[in-house]
Amino acid sequence: MPDTMPQKTLPDDQRALYQAFLDQGLTEWLARLPEQLAAGLDRRRHGDLPMWEKAVAKLPELSAEREVALNEDTVRVALDLDDSRRRQCENLLKKLAPWRKGPFSLGGIEIDTEWRSDWKWQRVAPHLAPLAGRKVLDVGGGSGYHAWRMAGAGAAFALVIDPSPRFYWQFQAVRHFVGDADGGRTHFLPVGIEDVPENLGFFDTVFSMGVLYHRPSPLAHIQQLKEALAPGGELVLETLVVEGDEQTVMLPGSRYAAMPNVYFLPSSAALCHWLERCGFTGVRVVDEAPTTLDEQRSTEWMTYQSLADFLDPQDRTRTVEGYPAPRRAVVIANRPH
């Protein structure tokens, strides 16, 4: 797609994305953006999509004077809002609920999300190759909390892909508060990994956290992640696991922890075996732990059922279906040079 594309006709959020793809030299993918954005933000996809779009559009203009912290546990934007504008912002942000990944503090509005995503980041971050100057892809990144943290760690380009239009508009709401404090390095495209061009070989680091168990073909997903990485790039893969040896894999019935779309839960040893079979090197487990009721729970910003409702009330080590309770592992590996 030529550089002369009429970006002035695009909404601000899309114009910034187009410009970032131009700057990064992602010309093949750039040619697909109009179709991908049109499909991802098609109002027929979800009845509430127009409401989310309008909520973000109604956020008031903010003072240029603000302090933005992207390298703290809470993604924080400190700025002065009078009571009327604070109430207005809070009401509009709540129209985008449920908020699942965070936490955020936006102009004094504390968004307490379902997940304490900062705890996951604390477990993962010490094991990463330094993100400074790297091009990073966050697959299934939700509202973008981790991508903001990646930018805070110095990533040169952080791209969230997630097919959820709700998460897209949550990201744009946070962008409204962050402004250009990240130097325009953080972006969101409402697509899945299958929409990333094949054999892209572009990103220095690819994250896939909380996605693999939703894929009926886990090895195909791992291969897609590999193809998105540049040679020598680093994969950060977090998923539900079970205890056992490298041959242990659980395929639950129609639901697992009340989720209908859960497929293969390997042991961490089996997961490492899968990655090695897909050609990754340096495969290592850097964290494995049960998910606690303090890390995933209902809040004022996510009022639906959460983990406590999905476990056996008589035995918290089992799900309501009788399976082992959620346990997650983080594995890091590299695409060979």
Secondary structure, 3 states (H helix, E strand, C coil): CCCCCCHHHCCHHHHHHHHHHHHHCCHHHHCCHHHHHHHHCCCCCCCCHHHHHHHHHCCCCCCCCCEEECCCCCEEEECCCCHHHHHHHHHHHHCCCCCCEECEEECCEEECCCEEHHHHHHHHHHHCCCCCCCEEEEECCCCCHHHHHHHHCCCCEEEEECCCHHHHHHHHHHHHHHCCCCCCCEEEECCCHHHCCCCCCCEEEEEEECCHHHCCCHHHHHHHHHHHEEEEEEEEEEEECECCCCCCEECCCCCECCECCCCCEEEHHHHHHHHHHCCCEEEEEEEEEECCCCCECCECCECCCCHHHHEECCEEEEECCCCECCEEEEEEEECCC
